[in-house]
Amino acid sequence: MRKTRPVQVKHIQIGGGAPVAIQSMTKTDTSDVGATVAQIEEMVSAGCEIVRLAVPDNDAAIALKAIRKRVPDVPIVADIHFHYKLALMALEAGIDKLRLNPGNIGAHERVREVVRAAQAQKVPIRIGVNGGSLEKDLLKKYGTATPEAMVESAMRHIQILEDLDFTDIIISLKASDVHRTVEAYRLLAQKVDYPFHLGVTEAGTSFSGTVKSSIGLGILLYEGIGDTIRVSLAAEPQEEVRVAWEIVKSLGLRTRGVTVVACPTCGRLDVDNFVGIVTEIERRLAHIEEPLHLSIMGCAVNGPGEAHDSQLGITFGRGVGMIFKDGVPMRKVAGENIVEAFVTETEKLLAEIKSKPQIDSDLSSHGLTQILPTSDKSVPNPR
Ligand code: SF4
C-alpha cells in the first residue's frame, strides 16, 4: 500500500492513511453566486466532500468571497490557470485549496507571492498535470503526451514548490485514456510520497464515462494508489459524486448510504415490473447516508441466500414479495404494495440503528469506550 504524507483541506485529510475523499466540480458560471451555491449544496447532499470551482476571470474570483460566506463549512478548491492574481484573490476569499500549476503562472516573483500566501494560510496546492496541455518541449522530447512526459511535467512543478519550501502538495496526472492515466500514476508513485488526486479526464458521457472512470480509478485504488478521486462526466456533478461513491464502496474503501443488491432477472422471474420496483426503492432511499445493505431478488432460487447476507431483503414468489430481516422471513406483501412496505421497513430499521449508541471497537479493545455519532461511517483506507 502506498504511504503518503497527510495534507489537510479544511476538515478533510487527504493521504496519510485517511479514507479516500470524494470530490467533484461545479458546472455553473462561478460568478453566478446563487446558482453556484445551490449546486454546491446539491453536491454536498449527494456526498461530495470537497468542491472545486473554476476561477477563469476576475468576476469569478470576486464571487468567491460571497460563495465562501454562504457555504462556510464546505471545503472549496479554486481551480486557476495562468493568472497569479486570481490565485491571490481566491486565497484572500478564504478558499481551502488551490489547483494551480506553478510553472504556468509566469515569473518567479509571482509564483513566490502565491506560494507564500498559501503557506501563510496553510492552503495546499494541487498540481494538475493534464495530458492535453503538456509543455511543448516535453511533447517534442517524448513525441506525444506519454506517461513519462506527464511525470516529468509533474516533477518540474513539484520542484518549483519544493524550492520555495512548500510541501503541502497534492498531485494529479490526468489523461483521457485509462492506460496512460494508470501508467502515469504508477510511475509517479515510485518517485514521491505526496498524495494523489485521481481522475480520468474528459471521460465521456454518463454511461461511457462511468465505465472508463471505474476501470481507471478502480485499477489504481485496488493497487493502493489514490487519496482523493473525481469522476469526470458530461453530466450533473451529483451524478459524478454518485459514481465516485459506488467505486469506493465496490472496493470496500468507504461505506455510505444504501447498497441494493438486485438480481439481473431471468426466465424464472416471479413478479411483474421488477426493474421498476428496484428503481423506485433505490430512488426513495437515496437520501439515507448510513450504510445499509439490502437485497431484492426475483425468485426463490437465490433470494433467501442473498437475504441472509442483507439487513433487509425481498424475495419474490408468485407475484408476492417476502420481506426478510437479517435473513429471517418477516412478512409477505403483494407485488403492487412492495415498494411502500419495503421503504417503511427500511426507515424503521434505520431508526433502530440510529437509536443504538455506536461503540468504537478499537477503543473498547483498549479498555476505552467512546460513543460515536452514527453519521461518522467512513472506514479508513485499508492501505
Ligand atoms: S434470482 Fe431468480 S429471477 Fe433473479 S436472476 Fe436469479 S434465478 Fe433469475
Residues whose N, C-alpha, C, O or C-beta is under 5 A from the ligand:
A	BS01	SF4	C263 P264 T265 C266 R268 L269 M297 G298 C299 V301 N302 G303
